Amino acid sequence: MELLVDTHALIWGMAQPDRLSTAAADALSDSDVAVLVSAASAWELATKVRIGKLPGGESLVLDYARNLERWLARELPVSSADALLAGTLSWTHRDPFDRMLAAQALRRGYALVSSDRVFDQVGGVHRIW
């Protein structure tokens, strides 16, 4: 199984693992699961730190690659096909980062680890929380 991790779940997993649900923590710690983190999450994380919405998050940005290694996660690049699908999804949600994660999960058939129920509005996205 392959899991795509939402940005908040990534932050919690790295900095406050007790905030993950039991189902999310179990799925992410399963040795048979491939954990993927979108390049869009790196962008969102850096943006939140820059604009002051993630106080103390500087170390998450500075140690980003090391944190992914420690988590045994792989980076998922953003492709043009991902971007086109994200931009054309029939979904009223406007957050560009969430739209990208939904598109990447849909295109690849990945489950999405997220507490955000807004993803339940996207047909075909299986959310784990």
Wavefront OBJ file of the C-alpha trace (Angstrom):
o trace
v 0.000 0.000 0.000
v 1.128 3.557 -0.706
v 0.108 6.518 1.419
v 0.296 10.200 0.618
v 0.633 12.348 3.739
v -1.195 15.662 4.125
v 0.982 18.547 5.309
v -0.533 18.817 8.781
v -0.113 15.055 9.317
v 3.510 15.405 8.224
v 4.084 18.242 10.700
v 2.398 16.332 13.502
v 4.262 13.133 12.642
v 7.594 14.933 12.775
v 7.006 17.284 15.706
v 3.984 16.013 17.699
v 3.315 12.352 16.858
v 0.765 12.064 19.674
v -1.567 14.274 17.588
v -1.873 11.577 14.907
v -4.913 9.356 15.148
v -4.330 5.725 16.004
v -5.304 4.678 12.479
v -2.913 7.207 10.912
v -0.033 6.292 13.235
v -0.572 2.580 12.612
v -0.707 3.025 8.841
v 2.410 5.198 8.788
v 4.389 2.782 10.950
v 3.453 -0.310 8.918
v 6.629 -1.664 7.305
v 4.614 -2.834 4.279
v 3.450 0.711 3.519
v 5.284 3.163 1.266
v 4.973 6.688 2.695
v 5.051 9.540 0.195
v 5.213 13.275 0.782
v 4.305 15.676 -2.000
v 6.631 18.461 -3.074
v 3.517 20.611 -2.541
v 3.764 19.861 1.187
v 7.354 21.133 1.268
v 6.129 24.321 -0.414
v 3.214 24.658 2.025
v 5.440 24.021 5.037
v 7.980 26.621 3.932
v 5.203 29.108 3.172
v 3.615 28.664 6.606
v 6.982 29.222 8.291
v 7.700 32.302 6.162
v 4.369 34.000 6.886
v 4.436 33.161 10.599
v 1.650 30.555 10.644
v 3.957 27.865 12.001
v 5.948 29.331 14.895
v 8.964 27.200 15.703
v 8.692 25.354 12.398
v 11.991 26.577 11.025
v 13.742 23.337 11.997
v 11.165 21.342 10.034
v 12.145 23.292 6.928
v 15.890 23.268 7.586
v 15.940 19.527 8.356
v 13.243 18.599 5.830
v 15.220 15.976 3.879
v 16.627 14.423 7.057
v 13.141 14.262 8.582
v 11.805 12.449 5.519
v 14.688 9.976 5.734
v 14.040 9.424 9.436
v 10.385 8.816 8.600
v 11.375 6.476 5.736
v 9.286 8.636 3.408
v 9.871 9.343 -0.265
v 9.312 12.642 -1.998
v 6.575 12.797 -4.618
v 7.292 15.361 -7.336
v 4.525 17.477 -8.824
v 3.983 16.711 -12.503
v 2.182 18.715 -15.145
v -0.546 16.075 -15.163
v -0.957 16.558 -11.393
v -1.183 20.313 -11.850
v -3.732 20.066 -14.653
v -5.941 17.730 -12.656
v -5.643 19.890 -9.517
v -6.705 22.929 -11.515
v -9.652 21.239 -13.178
v -11.097 19.183 -10.318
v -14.832 19.745 -9.908
v -14.414 20.641 -6.270
v -15.276 23.957 -4.668
v -12.358 23.798 -2.219
v -9.900 26.538 -3.192
v -6.753 25.662 -1.214
v -4.114 24.979 -3.892
v -2.103 22.650 -1.659
v -5.139 20.495 -0.853
v -6.167 20.467 -4.501
v -2.696 19.206 -5.434
v -2.739 16.459 -2.801
v -6.188 15.339 -3.950
v -5.029 15.261 -7.571
v -1.894 13.293 -6.742
v -3.830 10.781 -4.637
v -6.431 10.353 -7.386
v -3.951 9.967 -10.238
v -1.921 7.338 -8.429
v -4.586 5.595 -6.369
v -2.876 6.488 -3.099
v -4.735 6.694 0.197
v -4.395 10.120 1.822
v -3.448 10.443 5.498
v -5.345 13.510 6.668
v -7.680 14.641 9.419
v -9.261 17.095 6.974
v -12.738 15.881 6.039
v -12.838 18.231 3.069
v -11.128 15.444 1.098
v -14.227 13.283 1.575
v -15.937 15.554 -0.976
v -13.578 14.340 -3.693
v -14.864 11.106 -5.171
v -12.139 8.498 -5.374
v -9.917 9.824 -2.570
v -9.604 7.326 0.261
v -8.756 9.210 3.464
v -7.167 7.537 6.467
v -7.556 9.121 9.867
l 1 2 3 4 5 6 7 8 9 10 11 12 13 14 15 16 17 18 19 20 21 22 23 24 25 26 27 28 29 30 31 32 33 34 35 36 37 38 39 40 41 42 43 44 45 46 47 48 49 50 51 52 53 54 55 56 57 58 59 60 61 62 63 64 65 66 67 68 69 70 71 72 73 74 75 76 77 78 79 80 81 82 83 84 85 86 87 88 89 90 91 92 93 94 95 96 97 98 99 100 101 102 103 104 105 106 107 108 109 110 111 112 113 114 115 116 117 118 119 120 121 122 123 124 125 126 127 128 129
